[in-house]
Amino acid sequence: MHFVDWLIIACYFLMTLVVGLYFTKKAGKDIDSFFVSNRSLPWYLSGVSLIATSFASDTPLWMTDLVRTYGVHYVWQYWAPALGGTMAVVLFARLWRRVGVLTDIELLEVRYSGKWAAALRFWTAFATALFFCPLIIGWVSKAMETITREAMGLPEEFRAWTTALVIAVALVSCMLSGLWGVVYTDFAQFLLAIFGTTVLAVISVQQVGGLEAMIDKLQTLEDWGGANLSLLPQVGSGPGEMSYWNFIGYFGILWIHVAQSGGFQSQRLLACRNPRDASFAMLTLSVLYYAVICWPWIIVALCSLILIPDLGAGVEQAVAYPRMVVTLLPAGLRGLLLVALLAAFMSTISTMLNWGASYIVNDLYKRFLVPDKTAHHYVTVGRWTTFLMAVVGGVISYLGDSILQLVFIAFVLWGGFAVIGVMRWFWPRMNALGELAASVAAYTLAALMVVGGVFDDWGRRVMGFETDLSSDPNLLGARMLFMVVVMVALAIGFTYLAPRTRDEKLKEFLLRARPFHYFWKPTMQRLGIEYEEGEHIGRTIVSWALILVSVYGLLFGVGQALLGRPWIGLGCVVVFLVSLWISVKRIEKDCPV
């Protein structure tokens, strides 16, 4: 690290604090301003903020690990959720914006009625704010420790303190400016990340002699499972192949969770000006995040196989990315890319802090504890609960054994909640008791299965697994499927133990959300209401297919061009442009302003 590199990092920290100060007054008006930017975000700000938050400091490291260990075809762990992101463009983004709540958890008392609805809202806010948000903070913090070790060369005793300093800068800015500061710093982070990672990719390719030389050298690596440079998923039980269980998990379960766009994604969508902006925000995320910004990381990972094939005994493959930064970039550019990684980390941290604090303030404190205070009071509480989120996230990071363990817990929970979320929107009989029972079971099962290894013996004896269900990466899909089955069974069983949701509550939900008629016709007839559905199911499926073709067309177009098949790549890009143009026109027609 040169003095110039440290100066660039210091300037970015200062810029972040200045943005926080600038938006302090604007964010302090009320909790709508602090948590959803007074519902006035244009689609491009919301969309770029979604990308910046999704791109955390651990993402290039994770991508590098996948490519170096298995090959480019294994990046479908990253690409498969685009199935859900594109569905959100044409359905769930609009549903969220029409409902118009402050947080996605507030929806629970719009959809359900009675004491169980209140209990569900309390439990969900408590568990998400004090466990799930800090869980994500924990795993990206561990990735930050890797960056400080490999790219900054800091001694062991300074790594935790450095990570804490970066979190502190993000925390101060977030406490001052709320979501306003988060989205504007996200915009700067996005530009830095695109520029910095692209520069590193270009220099990496130059170092190996160009793209053709890179391809030729990679195809001679006999011990590497990705030597054919295939972009298609390879499913099976052989070395480097995606297991059948994980294929089920990624292509059958995980994308459903992504489609529903809950959590921090719903926060950005709820902050948009209208449903059209919400759709375009998700379109921006789907196109750029899944099809564009990942390619510089992949190229650097491929070049690292040539330039630094041996990382040393017992060293994780992910460290190759920060080592490429140190090895290839001169002073100044090195500092710029490190700022991009630090900014990615701060963007994710800021979002988690603001998102988690919104639950504590809106869905716990204001709803159950202190309901009748001034707007200024709730903003003040929001700022201090932001600080609380940072502390809890630090504790989880300290206690977690590894990034992988924390990620496994998150994926298992996401799998179970994916199907429950669909039932909430489209199964009229679903009630709060059923969802509450499934939710409590989810956190309990995740802890027992992933951390406690309670089901390892069962997996060996009953399912015939040769390895531990709790830790084998190839059984992640099995863990997700197990969670889905248990949660759905509990949700259905407990739903029928409690009365139906009250008619007036269902009527309120239907008139606000306006979901597909197809699933709600009997309920509408019983209630004697009619409403104009927001989307027709047939048109939605066609629009979803078009956007899928667009995103995957661009993904394959860029990939084929970079990996030696330019004419195929050009054809895919043409398909992307045509399908994107049609998709944009359909969104404009479906969502008139």
HUKALIN-V779040 format. One line per field, one symbol per residue. phi: phi as a letter, one per 30 degrees, with the letter a starting at -180 (. if undefined). burial: 1 if it has 24 or more other ideal C-beta (glycine too) atoms within 12 Angstrom, else 0. A space follows every 10 residues. Layout:
phi=???
burial=???
//
This chain:
phi=.ceddddddd ddeddddddd ddceddddda ddddcbhhhb dddddddddd dddddcdddd dddddddddb kdddddedde ddededddec bdededdddi ddbddeeedd dcbidddddd dddddddddc bdedddeddd dddddddddd cciddedcdd dddddddddd ddddddchde dddddedddd dddddddded dddddddcjj dddedddddc dddcdcddhd cddcclcddi cddddddddd ccbedddded hdiddddddd dddadddddd dddedddddd cbdddedddd dddddddbdc djdicddddd ddddeddccd ejdddddddd ddddddddde dddddddddd ddccdddccb dbcdeddddd dddddedded dddddddddd dadddddedd dddeeddedd dddddbcede bddddddddd dddddedddd ddidcddedd dccidcbded bdedcedddd dedddddddd ddddeddcdd deeddddedd dddhdededc eedddddibb bdddbddddd dddddddeed ddddeddddd ddcjbddddd ddddeedddd dddddddddd bdd
burial=1000100110 0110111011 0011011111 1111111110 1111111111 1111111111 1111111111 1111111111 1111111111 1111111111 1111111111 1110011111 1111111111 1111111111 1111111111 1101000010 0111111111 1111111111 1111111111 1111011111 1111101100 1001101100 1001111011 1011100001 1110111111 1111111111 1111111111 1111111111 1111111111 1111111111 1111111100 1000011111 1111111110 0011111111 1111111111 1111111111 1111111000 0000000111 1110111111 1111011001 0111111111 1111111111 1111111111 1111111111 1111111111 1000110010 0000100111 1111111111 1111011101 1101100101 1000111111 1011111001 0011001000 1011100001 0011111111 1111111111 1111000010 0110110011 0011011001 100
//
